[in-house]
Amino acid sequence: MTSNDFPADVLVVDLDGTLLRSDMLYESFWSALGRDWRSPFRAAGALQRGRAELKQYLSTVAKVDVSTLPFNEEVVDYIRARRAEGVRTALVTASDQSLADQIGAHLQIFDEVHGSDGATNLKGAKKAAFLKETFPEQRLAYMGDSAADLSVWDAVDLGITVEASDAVRAQAAKLATPVENLILPERNLKPYLKAMRPHQWLKNILVFIPMLTAHQITGATFLASLVAFIAFSLIASSVYVLNDLLDLRVDRAHPRKRARPFAAGDIPIAHGTGMATGMLAAGVLLSIFLGGAFFLTMLAYYLITLAYSLNLKRRAVVDICVLAGLYTMRIVAGGVATGIDLSVWLLAFSIFFFFSMAAVKRQAELVDMAERGKLSASGRGYTVKDVEIISMMALAAGYVSVLVMALYVNSPAVVELYSTPATLWGICFILLYWISRVAIITHRGHMNDDPVLFAAKDRNSRICAVMIFVLAVAGAVM
């Protein structure tokens, strides 16, 4: 296509949902919340004075790295092609001017950049009026994606939709202005399922531990544990979505985490709020079904994870302690749901074992940082120099958990549950082997960020799990 074929002198491009596979209002909101938990209250005050002032406030508080934003490369290529043909290009967005300027400077594909100024929210009819005033004698083509752009398309010479919904495209087709559909939306639920992190639900199997270790395997205890598992999975997924929204900037700077659905722009950030709220509500309803004590346990879990996401994950050692506690809370929840009293042995083993696993997770992140030449973990309270200390913490806690297991084997309590307690010594040796092997794998930089997921995929770990199960059953029935 040549410039003579393009029916406009200026190509005007919207930002949110068009040039960018995200929304800068939500980007700046979640970034601001991640930096200061008080920002939503201040944002609410700014909103009372208008959306333009809200955007301006968030742009000053948020820390968004525009170089890592998920731009729509097809749109970028289209703009470059038109600009090479001599068409003038302009970014005109309702996002704040400061953010628009940063994006324009980064992409270097626009002749002009215009955004909201704290007083005027450059959207819909106001954007249409702005274009008429700014480009009075020129033919305009406008790229947009939402119903808010209909008034703009109606005021220009050519409308161009980008991943617009069926309803928006149908409304645009009724306008007097000719409208082209550059990119049609993809309907795919896979990113939404991925954002829920169903693979992480493996951790929630821990709610079955009280039933198994107490040897109270009945229909009632199994059903209660199953409902607890589902409730925990829903609430945990709600937290995962919330954490992804808070960690957008950090995830986009990570070689693997940048592929997460929200960081990559595969899911609109606006949908994340609804996902987190919906799953939390469903989990709460199931929790109430299991009784007030279980509901309070889940409330405590959610509040602790919220505090972790907003603040505690940035505090060295505190974050590891919190992660260990959250793992153990799954076991506590299983006990509360079934009405089974938890033994001190089980709680002591859990605390030390999961402290070890949480330390391994941090160690793996630091080893990865060292290999990438980064001196500190972004959004964490560690530097690469801490890796040796974290490694010692992981090994020490892991070995103490084995010691707790060994003491349990020799305790009077074990005789009541196992006819052949000596077989449990085999479990101690297997745990020693597995913990030591995990330490070596992590030290060599071959550990997945999450040791639990590593164990699920690792053949040796699965063999160890089967052997532990066989030994436990043998000790109980032989």
ABEGO torsion letter per residue (X at the ends): XBAAABABABBBBBABGBABBBBAAAAAAAAAAAABAAAAAAAAAAAAAEAAAAAAAAAAABBBBAAABBBBAAAAAAAAAAAAAGBBBBBBBABBAAAAAAAAAAAGABABBBBBAGABBBBEAAAAAAAAAABAABBBBBBBABAAAAAAAAABABBBBBGBBAAAAAAAAABABBBBBABBBBBBAAAAAAAAGAAAAAAAAAAAAAAAAAGBBBAAAAAAAAAAAAAAAAAAAAAAAAAAAAAAAAAAABAAAAABAAAAGABBAAAAAAAAAAAAAAAAAAAAAAEAAAAAAAAAAAAAAAAAAAAAAABBGAAAAAAAAAAAAAAAAAAAAAGBBBBAAAAAAAAAAAAAAAAAAAAAAAAAAAAAGBABBBGBABBAAAAAAAAAAAAAAAAAAAAAAAAAAABAAAAAABABAAAAAAAAAAAAAAAAAAAAAAAAGABBABAAAAAAABAAAAAAAAAAAAAAAAAAAX
